[in-house]
Amino acid sequence: MEEKALKTSVFVNETVFCDTAEVPIDADFTLPDYCPDISKIFKCRAVPHIASKGINGKEITIEGSVCITLLYSDKDGVLSSYEYQYPFSKSLEMSEECSTASIRCKIRTEYINCRAVTSRKVDIHGAAGISIKVFRRKCTDIISDFNDDNIELKRGIAPATVPMGFAEKYLMIEEEIRTGQGQPPVKSILRYDANSCVKETKVIKDKAVVKGEITLNILYCAESTSTPQCVKTTIPFSQIVDVAGITEECLCDTKSEIAFMDLKPRMSVSGENKCFSLTAKLLLTCEAYCSNDVAVILDAFSRRYQSDIKKSKVCFDKITHNISEIYHCKKSLELEEEVSSVVDLWCNVQSYTAKFENCEMVICGTIVVGMIVCKNEGNAIYCEKSIDFEYKYPIKCEIGTPHTEPQIEVLSCGYTITSSNCIEVRIELGINAAVYEKSEIPLISEMSIDNEHTIERKSKAALMVYYCSEGDKVWNIARNYNASVEEIMRMNSLEDDSLPEGKMILVPMI
């Protein structure tokens, strides 16, 4: 009878929408009067950021901008640049309303092409790709016990990490960054790179304390010299994110990403342009889980009456590793032409994938190294090279299928000119990854007993002799003959459910 069933609730994250979308980048602009004419384009870079995202009924709305930086030289070979913000908005429709669900988005530049229509006008075409995942916390009721002496229950433990909460918080950072000691005043910014990385997350009741840093590299034109100057700095940040329901025992998968950034030269109090004004908007994402193995009923049967058992497949995720490491990558790059000096060098993670093999998490990816170098005759040229990297981390995987969505950022890069056509590049990568093990377990969600219809016995004898086959289990034998597992174990002095092939056991039939 239904009232005999005792139920418990298990919580999992259910994906309700998963898709990708393309954002076209079609722009043309004319250089302002303060920029020199274009003689040669070195590089057109497009860095997309998602500023906001939301769900209204069935509609997903994503808004952001693509920061386009044109790096070029004028007729005298002097480096110049111009930054252009290209706004975008993307809408997608889901098949059902999910206003209370959470949304995760990632965006990356797929390709970018540019051409100079005139010495003042530039035409740009490209695309950015967005991956969207909408999920919500789902409750599933399962049977945890059944009050009936005639019912045999196969009990077990589902190793799970219960989703406790998902929270996002935007953090505004305003900072004044000074040039280094002895560096000349700033005339204009040529290029800058910024990456955000979480260093530590401390969980307290209903809150996550997130600490991290932004690494910022600036290349600028100086007022007193034609040689571009570099400024490298690290900006720490710390923020409390409210995540209802979490405790000190919870694990937190925390990531940070730049939603907006603006950098401009700023005049100091002394009247010199020796500092920069930075405005940045960070998105902190905290996904909290609590390790809580769940007592479940894996199977059941009645020894006397006919029964109706329904099972539901429940997908459990368990965090097994929370990785935050710095990975060092070094490689020598051969150039097609001989160079005398490097004006600027930067690195971007182009793509990466994670896989699991031989008890290791393996992340394989490609880093694009861009550089402006001077040839021996003094002319500046742009070079671009790719570096493949492979990061390995040992894991213990015992219960299910592992999966992860790592975040990889370039923390710093340096170089050494080893010969006239060879440069050794050194890169620091920040790797953040929570490794989950997914287990899909069929559990009993409904069970009813028909007390008016008894089971037809396979034998009228009180005892039956059974010879075990390979792989036999006590539970399976008891289920097949509607016998008591406890009685089989006691009568045959068994301590284990597994039985050796050929073993003779007695099965009580009453």
Backbone torsions as a table, in degrees:
resi	resn	phi	psi	omega
1	MET	NA	149.8	-171.7
2	GLU	-63.0	-35.0	-176.7
3	GLU	-67.9	-14.8	178.6
4	LYS	-77.6	-15.9	-177.8
5	ALA	-82.9	130.2	174.4
6	LEU	-103.4	129.6	-174.9
7	LYS	-115.3	155.1	173.2
8	THR	-135.5	159.2	-177.7
9	SER	-105.2	136.5	173.0
10	VAL	-119.3	146.0	-176.1
11	PHE	-116.7	134.7	176.9
12	VAL	-138.8	160.9	173.2
13	ASN	-88.6	121.5	-178.6
14	GLU	-104.3	124.8	176.2
15	THR	-81.0	121.3	-178.4
16	VAL	-105.6	-15.3	179.1
17	PHE	-157.1	134.0	178.2
18	CYS	-148.8	120.0	-176.1
19	ASP	-160.5	170.5	173.9
20	THR	-123.3	153.4	179.7
21	ALA	-142.3	152.0	179.8
22	GLU	-107.4	135.8	175.0
23	VAL	-110.1	111.8	178.3
24	PRO	-70.7	143.4	176.3
25	ILE	-116.4	99.9	179.7
26	ASP	-126.8	106.0	-176.0
27	ALA	-141.7	151.0	168.4
28	ASP	-141.4	139.1	-179.6
29	PHE	-145.3	158.0	177.1
30	THR	-108.0	133.4	-178.6
31	LEU	-62.1	140.5	175.2
32	PRO	-67.5	167.7	-174.1
33	ASP	-62.3	-30.3	-175.9
34	TYR	-77.2	-8.6	178.2
35	CYS	-92.9	138.0	177.5
36	PRO	-70.8	166.7	178.5
37	ASP	-67.3	155.0	179.0
38	ILE	-85.1	125.6	172.8
39	SER	-106.2	-41.1	-179.2
40	LYS	-149.1	127.8	177.0
41	ILE	-87.3	124.1	177.2
42	PHE	-86.3	-50.2	-173.6
43	LYS	-158.4	138.3	170.9
44	CYS	-115.2	115.8	-177.7
45	ARG	-108.7	142.9	177.9
46	ALA	-129.6	116.2	-179.6
47	VAL	-117.0	108.6	-178.3
48	PRO	-87.2	146.8	175.7
49	HIS	-136.0	141.8	173.8
50	ILE	-95.7	117.1	-177.7
51	ALA	-87.4	-33.9	179.8
52	SER	-156.9	155.8	177.3
53	LYS	-152.6	151.3	-178.6
54	GLY	-166.5	167.5	179.5
55	ILE	-124.5	129.0	175.6
56	ASN	-128.9	100.4	-176.1
57	GLY	67.5	-116.0	178.4
58	LYS	-94.4	-8.1	-170.9
59	GLU	-97.9	132.4	172.8
60	ILE	-102.7	130.0	178.6
61	THR	-122.6	128.9	179.6
62	ILE	-126.8	129.2	179.4
63	GLU	-128.6	148.0	179.5
64	GLY	-175.4	-159.8	179.9
65	SER	-151.7	156.0	175.4
66	VAL	-112.0	119.6	178.2
67	CYS	-85.6	109.6	-178.7
68	ILE	-100.6	122.1	179.0
69	THR	-115.7	120.1	178.0
70	LEU	-100.3	116.6	179.2
71	LEU	-107.3	121.3	-173.7
72	TYR	-149.3	174.7	175.8
73	SER	-122.9	152.1	177.6
74	ASP	-90.0	-171.2	-175.7
75	LYS	-65.5	-20.2	179.1
76	ASP	-94.1	3.8	179.7
77	GLY	81.6	11.7	-179.4
78	VAL	-83.1	132.9	-179.6
79	LEU	-70.6	138.5	176.5
80	SER	-143.7	166.4	177.3
81	SER	-152.3	161.6	175.5
82	TYR	-144.7	135.4	-179.1
83	GLU	-109.1	134.1	-177.2
84	TYR	-132.8	128.7	178.9
85	GLN	-95.4	120.4	180.0
86	TYR	-107.1	106.2	-178.2
87	PRO	-77.4	152.7	176.3
88	PHE	-144.3	158.8	174.9
89	SER	-143.7	134.8	-178.2
90	LYS	-132.6	134.8	178.1
91	SER	-123.6	139.9	176.2
92	LEU	-134.7	152.2	-179.1
93	GLU	-116.0	134.0	177.3
94	MET	-95.0	168.9	-178.2
95	SER	-82.3	-14.4	179.5
96	GLU	-143.1	161.2	178.5
97	GLU	-76.1	131.2	-178.3
98	CYS	-139.8	51.3	-175.7
99	SER	-64.0	-26.3	-178.3
100	THR	-93.1	1.8	-177.9
101	ALA	-81.1	168.7	176.6
102	SER	-107.0	154.5	-176.1
103	ILE	-130.7	136.1	173.7
104	ARG	-119.6	137.2	-179.8
105	CYS	-135.3	144.6	171.2
106	LYS	-130.3	142.3	-179.8
107	ILE	-133.4	144.1	177.5
108	ARG	-151.5	152.6	177.6
109	THR	-76.1	126.3	177.1
110	GLU	-84.3	-46.1	176.0
111	TYR	-163.7	158.8	177.3
112	ILE	-149.0	130.9	177.1
113	ASN	-128.0	143.9	177.1
114	CYS	-143.6	154.2	175.7
115	ARG	-146.9	147.6	177.9
116	ALA	-86.1	111.0	177.2
117	VAL	-69.7	-44.1	172.1
118	THR	-135.3	-175.2	177.5
119	SER	-72.0	-7.3	-179.4
120	ARG	-121.7	-14.0	-173.6
121	LYS	-120.4	139.8	-176.8
122	VAL	-127.3	138.7	178.2
123	ASP	-113.5	128.9	-174.2
124	ILE	-127.6	134.3	175.3
125	HIS	-135.5	139.0	179.6
126	GLY	-174.2	-167.1	179.4
127	ALA	-157.5	147.3	172.3
128	ALA	-119.0	145.8	179.8
129	GLY	-109.5	133.4	178.3
130	ILE	-115.0	130.5	171.6
131	SER	-105.4	130.3	-173.9
132	ILE	-122.5	134.0	175.5
133	LYS	-134.8	124.3	177.6
134	VAL	-112.0	130.2	-177.8
135	PHE	-143.0	161.1	178.6
136	ARG	-146.5	158.9	179.0
137	ARG	-79.3	121.1	-175.6
138	LYS	-112.6	136.9	177.7
139	CYS	-104.0	128.9	175.9
140	THR	-122.4	128.0	177.4
141	ASP	-89.1	129.6	177.8
142	ILE	-128.6	157.4	178.2
143	ILE	-80.7	126.6	-179.7
144	SER	-106.4	-16.7	177.6
145	ASP	-163.8	163.7	-179.7
146	PHE	-145.5	118.9	-175.5
147	ASN	-85.3	82.8	178.2
148	ASP	-158.0	121.4	-176.7
149	ASP	-65.7	-17.9	-179.2
150	ASN	-88.9	-1.3	-175.9
151	ILE	-97.7	129.3	172.2
152	GLU	-96.0	128.0	-177.9
153	LEU	-117.7	127.9	174.2
154	LYS	-95.7	103.0	-175.4
155	ARG	-88.2	153.2	179.2
156	GLY	-158.5	178.6	178.9
157	ILE	-122.8	127.8	174.4
158	ALA	-98.2	110.7	179.4
159	PRO	-70.8	113.5	-171.7
160	ALA	-134.9	155.9	168.0
161	THR	-118.2	107.1	-173.1
162	VAL	-76.6	125.2	176.4
163	PRO	-66.5	121.3	-176.7
164	MET	-100.3	-26.9	-178.8
165	GLY	177.0	158.4	177.2
166	PHE	-135.3	128.7	-177.6
167	ALA	-143.3	147.1	175.8
168	GLU	-128.2	147.4	177.7
169	LYS	-147.5	133.1	176.2
170	TYR	-89.6	139.3	-178.5
171	LEU	-125.8	122.8	177.5
172	MET	-93.2	133.2	179.1
173	ILE	-125.0	125.5	174.0
174	GLU	-122.4	125.6	-173.0
175	GLU	-142.4	144.7	172.0
176	GLU	-103.2	126.0	-176.4
177	ILE	-116.8	123.1	-179.2
178	ARG	-94.8	152.5	173.6
179	THR	-70.4	163.4	-178.6
180	GLY	-70.2	164.0	179.0
181	GLN	-60.1	125.4	178.4
182	GLY	85.2	-4.0	178.2
183	GLN	-78.5	145.3	-176.6
184	PRO	-72.1	162.4	179.1
185	PRO	-61.2	158.8	-175.9
186	VAL	-86.9	132.2	172.3
187	LYS	-99.1	-49.2	177.7
188	SER	-159.9	157.8	178.1
189	ILE	-88.6	130.2	176.8
190	LEU	-90.4	-43.5	-175.2
191	ARG	-165.5	150.4	172.2
192	TYR	-147.5	149.6	177.4
193	ASP	-125.1	141.2	177.0
194	ALA	-140.9	138.5	175.6
195	ASN	-134.9	144.4	180.0
196	SER	-115.1	136.5	-176.0
197	CYS	-143.0	133.2	175.7
198	VAL	-82.3	130.0	-179.4
199	LYS	-101.5	-32.9	-175.4
200	GLU	-156.5	141.9	172.9
201	THR	-131.2	121.8	177.9
202	LYS	-111.6	126.5	-176.6
203	VAL	-99.9	127.8	170.6
204	ILE	-124.9	178.6	-175.0
205	LYS	-59.5	119.0	176.0
206	ASP	65.1	12.1	-178.2
207	LYS	-145.9	153.1	172.5
208	ALA	-125.3	124.2	178.0
209	VAL	-95.1	112.0	-173.6
210	VAL	-105.9	128.5	175.9
211	LYS	-122.7	139.6	179.8
212	GLY	-163.7	-164.7	-179.8
213	GLU	-155.0	152.7	172.4
214	ILE	-105.4	126.6	173.5
215	THR	-98.7	128.2	-173.8
216	LEU	-127.3	126.3	176.1
217	ASN	-117.9	126.8	-176.9
218	ILE	-122.5	134.3	171.7
219	LEU	-116.4	124.0	-177.3
220	TYR	-134.3	156.4	173.2
221	CYS	-85.9	133.1	-179.3
222	ALA	-93.7	157.6	-179.2
223	GLU	-77.9	-27.9	-171.4
224	SER	-107.9	-1.3	-179.0
225	THR	-147.6	153.3	178.7
226	SER	-86.0	-7.3	180.0
227	THR	-82.4	121.6	177.7
228	PRO	-60.6	146.7	-178.0
229	GLN	-112.1	148.8	-179.8
230	CYS	-114.2	141.4	173.6
231	VAL	-129.5	126.3	177.2
232	LYS	-122.9	132.9	-178.3
233	THR	-149.1	161.7	177.0
234	THR	-124.2	130.6	-178.7
235	ILE	-115.5	110.1	179.1
236	PRO	-76.5	152.9	173.4
237	PHE	-140.3	153.0	178.2
238	SER	-145.3	134.7	-175.7
239	GLN	-151.4	145.0	174.6
240	ILE	-98.3	125.7	179.2
241	VAL	-111.8	125.5	178.4
242	ASP	-77.1	122.3	176.3
243	VAL	-130.9	99.3	-174.3
244	ALA	-62.0	132.4	173.3
245	GLY	98.0	-11.5	-176.6
246	ILE	-85.7	153.1	178.5
247	THR	-129.9	-179.6	-179.0
248	GLU	-63.9	-20.3	-179.5
249	GLU	-81.7	-7.9	-176.0
250	CYS	-81.0	151.6	169.1
251	LEU	-98.4	149.7	-176.6
252	CYS	-131.3	122.4	175.0
253	ASP	-92.3	104.2	-171.4
254	THR	-115.4	134.2	177.1
255	LYS	-135.4	155.0	175.8
256	SER	-131.9	145.3	176.7
257	GLU	-145.2	153.1	-179.3
258	ILE	-84.8	121.0	179.4
259	ALA	-94.1	-24.0	178.9
260	PHE	-163.7	146.3	175.4
261	MET	-151.7	137.5	177.5
262	ASP	-138.1	130.6	-178.9
263	LEU	-130.9	128.0	-178.4
264	LYS	-139.1	148.0	173.1
265	PRO	-64.3	147.8	-178.8
266	ARG	-139.3	135.9	179.8
267	MET	-77.5	132.4	180.0
268	SER	-79.0	175.9	-178.4
269	VAL	-62.0	-32.9	-178.8
270	SER	-75.4	-6.2	178.9
271	GLY	94.7	0.6	178.2
272	GLU	-97.6	145.6	175.0
273	ASN	-83.9	78.5	-177.2
274	LYS	-121.7	23.2	176.8
275	CYS	-151.2	167.2	-179.2
276	PHE	-124.3	150.5	175.5
277	SER	-107.6	119.6	-177.9
278	LEU	-110.3	130.9	170.3
279	THR	-125.2	121.4	-177.3
280	ALA	-132.8	147.4	175.7
281	LYS	-122.3	118.3	-179.2
282	LEU	-106.4	146.0	171.8
283	LEU	-110.2	117.3	176.4
284	LEU	-100.5	129.1	-179.0
285	THR	-119.8	124.4	179.5
286	CYS	-122.2	122.6	176.2
287	GLU	-118.2	111.4	-171.7
288	ALA	-100.7	141.6	179.0
289	TYR	-135.8	153.0	176.9
290	CYS	-124.7	125.7	177.4
291	SER	-69.3	117.2	-175.2
292	ASN	-153.2	90.4	178.2
293	ASP	-63.4	133.3	-172.4
294	VAL	-103.4	128.6	174.1
295	ALA	-75.9	123.5	-174.0
296	VAL	-132.0	164.9	172.2
297	ILE	-104.7	113.4	-175.8
298	LEU	-83.4	-30.3	-178.6
299	ASP	-160.3	162.4	-179.6
300	ALA	-160.8	155.8	172.6
301	PHE	-159.1	159.6	176.8
302	SER	-101.5	137.7	179.9
303	ARG	-80.1	-16.7	-173.9
304	ARG	-119.7	-39.2	-170.4
305	TYR	-117.3	158.2	175.0
306	GLN	-68.9	143.7	-176.4
307	SER	-135.2	155.0	177.1
308	ASP	-120.6	115.1	-175.8
309	ILE	-119.0	129.1	176.5
310	LYS	-116.6	136.0	-179.4
311	LYS	-117.4	148.2	175.0
312	SER	-124.6	136.0	177.3
313	LYS	-78.9	122.1	179.7
314	VAL	-113.3	128.5	-177.9
315	CYS	-98.1	113.8	179.5
316	PHE	-101.1	138.1	172.6
317	ASP	-114.1	136.7	178.4
318	LYS	-131.8	126.0	175.8
319	ILE	-75.2	122.9	178.9
320	THR	-108.3	-24.9	179.8
321	HIS	-144.8	138.9	173.3
322	ASN	-121.6	102.6	-168.1
323	ILE	-102.0	131.6	172.4
324	SER	-142.2	99.4	-173.9
325	GLU	-136.2	161.5	172.5
326	ILE	-108.3	125.9	-178.5
327	TYR	-112.1	129.1	-178.4
328	HIS	-99.5	129.4	-179.2
329	CYS	-124.2	131.8	-178.6
330	LYS	-137.0	136.0	179.2
331	LYS	-156.8	146.2	175.4
332	SER	-92.4	130.6	-178.7
333	LEU	-112.3	128.3	176.2
334	GLU	-93.1	132.7	-178.7
335	LEU	-101.4	154.0	-178.0
336	GLU	-74.4	-24.5	-178.3
337	GLU	-127.1	157.1	177.9
338	GLU	-75.4	138.0	-177.7
339	VAL	-125.3	153.0	178.5
340	SER	-105.0	-28.0	-178.3
341	SER	-157.6	163.7	176.7
342	VAL	-111.3	121.3	177.8
343	VAL	-78.0	-44.2	-178.4
344	ASP	-158.0	148.1	177.5
345	LEU	-144.9	134.3	178.7
346	TRP	-144.1	162.2	-176.9
347	CYS	-133.2	144.3	174.6
348	ASN	-135.6	139.6	174.1
349	VAL	-77.9	113.4	-176.4
350	GLN	-79.5	-45.8	-178.3
351	SER	-161.7	158.0	174.9
352	TYR	-161.7	154.3	177.4
353	THR	-135.4	150.9	178.2
354	ALA	-116.0	138.6	176.6
355	LYS	-143.0	167.3	-178.5
356	PHE	-126.7	125.7	178.8
357	GLU	-155.6	142.5	176.7
358	ASN	51.9	47.0	178.1
359	CYS	59.2	34.4	177.8
360	GLU	-139.0	145.4	165.9
361	MET	-91.3	125.6	-177.6
362	VAL	-118.7	121.5	175.7
363	ILE	-109.7	116.9	178.4
364	CYS	-109.9	134.8	-178.4
365	GLY	-154.9	179.3	-179.6
366	THR	-130.6	132.5	175.7
367	ILE	-110.4	131.4	175.5
368	VAL	-96.4	124.2	178.6
369	VAL	-103.6	116.9	175.1
370	GLY	-104.8	140.2	-178.6
371	MET	-149.5	144.0	171.2
372	ILE	-109.1	118.6	-176.0
373	VAL	-123.6	157.5	176.3
374	CYS	-104.5	131.0	175.2
375	LYS	-76.1	170.7	-176.5
376	ASN	-60.1	-30.9	179.2
377	GLU	-83.5	1.9	174.1
378	GLY	98.8	-7.3	-179.5
379	ASN	-78.6	138.5	179.7
380	ALA	-89.2	138.6	177.1
381	ILE	-134.4	160.2	177.5
382	TYR	-105.1	134.2	177.4
383	CYS	-126.3	147.0	178.4
384	GLU	-137.6	128.7	-179.2
385	LYS	-132.5	154.2	178.2
386	SER	-110.7	140.7	176.7
387	ILE	-123.3	124.8	174.9
388	ASP	-90.3	140.0	178.0
389	PHE	-131.5	157.2	178.1
390	GLU	-139.6	119.4	-179.9
391	TYR	-111.6	133.3	-178.9
392	LYS	-123.8	142.0	177.9
393	TYR	-139.5	124.9	-178.7
394	PRO	-70.9	136.2	179.4
395	ILE	-132.1	159.0	172.1
396	LYS	-110.1	115.2	-178.4
397	CYS	-123.8	113.2	-174.0
398	GLU	-124.8	-24.3	-167.6
399	ILE	-108.4	-21.3	-174.6
400	GLY	-167.0	-158.2	-177.4
401	THR	-92.2	121.2	-179.3
402	PRO	-78.5	151.1	173.6
403	HIS	-154.8	158.4	-178.4
404	THR	-158.0	156.4	172.1
405	GLU	-127.2	83.4	-174.2
406	PRO	-72.1	158.2	172.2
407	GLN	-117.4	125.9	-177.6
408	ILE	-125.0	127.5	179.8
409	GLU	-130.1	146.5	173.2
410	VAL	-80.1	116.1	179.9
411	LEU	-86.5	-37.1	178.4
412	SER	-163.7	159.3	173.8
413	CYS	-147.0	144.0	178.0
414	GLY	-140.1	174.2	-176.2
415	TYR	-153.6	160.7	172.4
416	THR	-139.5	128.7	175.4
417	ILE	-79.1	111.2	-176.6
418	THR	-93.3	-22.6	175.0
419	SER	-158.0	-179.0	-175.7
420	SER	-65.8	-21.8	179.2
421	ASN	-132.6	28.4	-179.4
422	CYS	-142.5	133.1	179.3
423	ILE	-128.3	131.1	174.4
424	GLU	-93.2	123.5	-177.9
425	VAL	-107.9	134.3	177.9
426	ARG	-120.0	126.3	-174.2
427	ILE	-127.7	136.3	172.3
428	GLU	-106.2	122.2	177.9
429	LEU	-108.8	132.8	172.4
430	GLY	-92.3	121.5	-175.9
431	ILE	-116.4	118.4	175.2
432	ASN	-120.5	125.8	-177.2
433	ALA	-154.6	129.1	169.4
434	ALA	-101.0	123.7	-179.2
435	VAL	-97.1	125.4	178.7
436	TYR	-111.2	149.3	169.6
437	GLU	-113.2	125.5	-177.1
438	LYS	-101.7	128.1	176.9
439	SER	-126.5	125.2	177.2
440	GLU	-103.9	112.5	-173.1
441	ILE	-120.7	125.8	173.9
442	PRO	-75.2	119.2	-178.0
443	LEU	-120.7	154.4	-177.3
444	ILE	-77.1	119.2	178.7
445	SER	-102.5	-28.1	178.4
446	GLU	-141.8	140.7	177.4
447	MET	-151.5	126.9	178.5
448	SER	-131.8	147.1	-177.8
449	ILE	-114.9	130.4	177.4
450	ASP	-96.5	96.0	-176.0
451	ASN	-71.1	-8.0	-178.9
452	GLU	-92.4	-9.8	-178.3
453	HIS	-128.0	112.1	179.7
454	THR	-83.6	162.6	179.7
455	ILE	-83.7	138.8	176.9
456	GLU	-79.3	120.3	-177.8
457	ARG	-70.5	145.0	178.3
458	LYS	-82.5	-13.8	178.7
459	SER	-151.0	142.6	178.4
460	LYS	-91.0	-5.4	179.2
461	ALA	-74.2	154.2	178.4
462	ALA	-73.3	-31.8	179.1
463	LEU	-130.6	148.5	176.3
464	MET	-131.3	138.1	177.0
465	VAL	-88.6	130.8	-177.6
466	TYR	-129.8	131.1	176.9
467	TYR	-102.6	122.6	-171.8
468	CYS	-72.8	141.1	171.8
469	SER	-98.0	170.4	-179.8
470	GLU	-62.3	131.3	177.2
471	GLY	84.3	3.7	-179.5
472	ASP	-64.4	144.3	175.0
473	LYS	-122.9	149.9	178.3
474	VAL	-59.8	-41.3	-178.5
475	TRP	-59.5	-45.4	-177.8
476	ASN	-64.8	-37.8	178.3
477	ILE	-66.6	-45.9	-179.9
478	ALA	-61.3	-40.3	-179.4
479	ARG	-66.4	-39.4	-177.7
480	ASN	-66.1	-33.7	-176.6
481	TYR	-109.2	9.8	-179.5
482	ASN	52.3	45.8	-177.9
483	ALA	-107.1	172.5	179.7
484	SER	-88.2	125.9	177.7
485	VAL	-62.9	-43.0	-178.5
486	GLU	-63.0	-39.6	-179.9
487	GLU	-68.6	-39.8	177.3
488	ILE	-61.6	-45.2	-179.6
489	MET	-62.9	-45.1	-177.6
490	ARG	-67.7	-46.2	-175.1
491	MET	-65.5	-31.8	-176.7
492	ASN	-105.1	9.5	178.4
493	SER	53.3	46.3	-178.8
494	LEU	-94.1	143.6	176.9
495	GLU	-115.0	-10.1	-175.8
496	ASP	-132.9	149.1	-179.1
497	ASP	-72.6	-28.2	-179.4
498	SER	-79.5	142.6	-176.6
499	LEU	-124.1	139.2	178.1
500	PRO	-73.7	150.5	180.0
501	GLU	-63.5	134.6	176.7
502	GLY	89.3	-7.4	-179.4
503	LYS	-69.6	138.7	177.8
504	MET	-96.7	129.8	175.9
505	ILE	-131.2	158.7	176.0
506	LEU	-99.9	132.6	-179.0
507	VAL	-114.9	114.5	176.9
508	PRO	-70.5	128.5	-175.5
509	MET	-100.4	-0.6	-179.5
510	ILE	-118.5	NA	NA
